[in-house]
């Protein structure tokens, strides 16, 4: 056989994405491959571009080739029939040529790692592969052998063996960061030894009906049966949420309009790019049965699943979820709740943070070095739907309920007007007497609710509030349209859902959030005291300064109940609120809460030692989530907020490092001694 070997630099430049591959191929394997081709019996002429294209196409098909092998340590002697047909069609070459090339280059293909396919290569490969039930980025389980240690098919430390069988394949859609939306096939495999089926992200045991994830965070996550999203895309969504307050709907829109194809900028602006109408943009055929649009619910499910997998991986733990739940929301709920519980009090990963902005060292009058650490507490009015009974913390059974299961039977049947004990009529929220109030509310609000529905469709949440209306109490006579002899009476009616009162934050003066809690009925000082004790549970954890805008009332409450938990902590009011909200005539406040009364709060040049308004500034960021969180179910709400805080803390510490404020971590044994 005659083989052309005169490869020029220009020939390599035709494949810029694989220049390194070409050099490595020539240096290590090409001599062996060409020698094998020279020894072939068929007299053919292959130029280098054909050889290179063949190797790259085989690398794209390698996961499918591995499925046919009992061992992945060596290549198959021959290609499967469907792979031969696919590559033959892609190269526009005969099947004999493909087989000859495989005989010569199979070792090269098998030893080479994954390649970065170009847009044209993906399109060419899929045009011919999709009809043979495979695709570019065909998803398979990441393991080749059974992972259950008690199974007779379990082979310890032998990933080169392949004993999983009975492949089950179906069509799906993959959302990628670089290549846009791709049509893919996904395949699961079965272990006959322990009756477990292995999927790309997890395995399911036939008897337990649980999903056991593989341990590490996968490159691609299954967010619903037919939809897969790259972890890189989910990481982008997470950061969009942290820094841009984006809803799931807006994340999906941005993806569809920015990343759905590799040349989306041309597709979005056809008038600016002549000939754009002739370009093939989408990689997904019109006949593909799975949608190529990214749904908001898949973005949100992906966010929660990705965050859970990260949480588990950071602790070297394995995520286990129920397999047969009717929805992804229900499947994730219990694990989300467990993470929420871990986050309470001291659970944030940066709880032990310290740096030059929040941790000071000074010498006292005796020359002894002492630490000076400060924390700030404040709240912001955002919340989630809750029971309409004041301060009730029992979760709603249904997201649409107005009362929890405890109060539904006793109060849920009553008229919506506050303090009216008459049952409401069927189909209404009010009794017969207060029906005009309800009718007036809905008539006057008709246009508002129409606009609200449009906003919700656009991904903007508009809250339903506690409605306070002045209704005139009239006599039964029709002619009496004015005031009664008793005058006007102000009525309150609750037609919508109640929401929790506020979110309370405790944080360091550098901007790192230590803890968060939901306050249901009000920002009562008793609740603040309990929250702060949960945040600083040991004497060693209490700060030297605890700044709160209502510290004077908090200290009075602590004195009244004999609570000495913060006896070694000074409790000034932050500078802004002390100047604007606290009376000079309040002797208690002036004596115990004036920040100027503490010399440690001032530097030698007269500046404030700590940024006491950091919570107010952070609440500006937190307030950006009002629309996103307003109608979110409580378990997801808490997880979402904690995850946003966790990620923002990482960014804050990165900025502290960049600005040379020397962040470090206080040893846990100093704060929580045994």
Secondary structure, DSSP 8 states (H G I E B T S, - for coil): -EE-----HHHHHTTGGGHHHHHHIIIIIIHHHHHHHHT-SS--EE-HHHHHHHHHHHHHHHHHHHHT-SBSSS--SS--HHHHHHHHHHHT--HHHHHHHHHHHHHHHHH-------HHHHHHHHHHHGGGT--TT-B--S-SSB--TTSTTB-TT-TTB---EEEEEEEEEEE-SSS-EEEEEEEEEEETTTTEEE-SSEEEETTT-EEEE-SS--SEEE-SSSEEEEHHHHHHHHHHHHHH---HHHHHHHHHHHTSSTTHHHHHTGGGSTTGGGS---SS-TT-SS--S--HHHHHHHHHHHHHHHHHHHTT---EEESS-SSHHHHHHHHHHHHHHHHTTT-STTTTEE-TTTEEEEE-TTS-EEEEEEEEEEEE----EE-SSTT-----SSTT-SS-HHHHHHHTTB-SBTT--SB--TT-SS-STTHHHHHHHHHHTHHHHHHHHHHHHTT-------EEEEE----SSTT--S--TT--EEEEE--S-EE--EEEEEEETTS-EEEEEEESS---HHHHHHHHHHHS-SGGGS-SEEEETTHHHHHHHHHHTT--TTTTSB----HHHHHHHS-TT-HHHHHHT-GGG-GGGB-TTS-BSS-TTHHHHHHHHHGGGHHHHTT--HHHHHHHHHHHHHHHHHHHHHHHHHTT---EE--HHHHS--
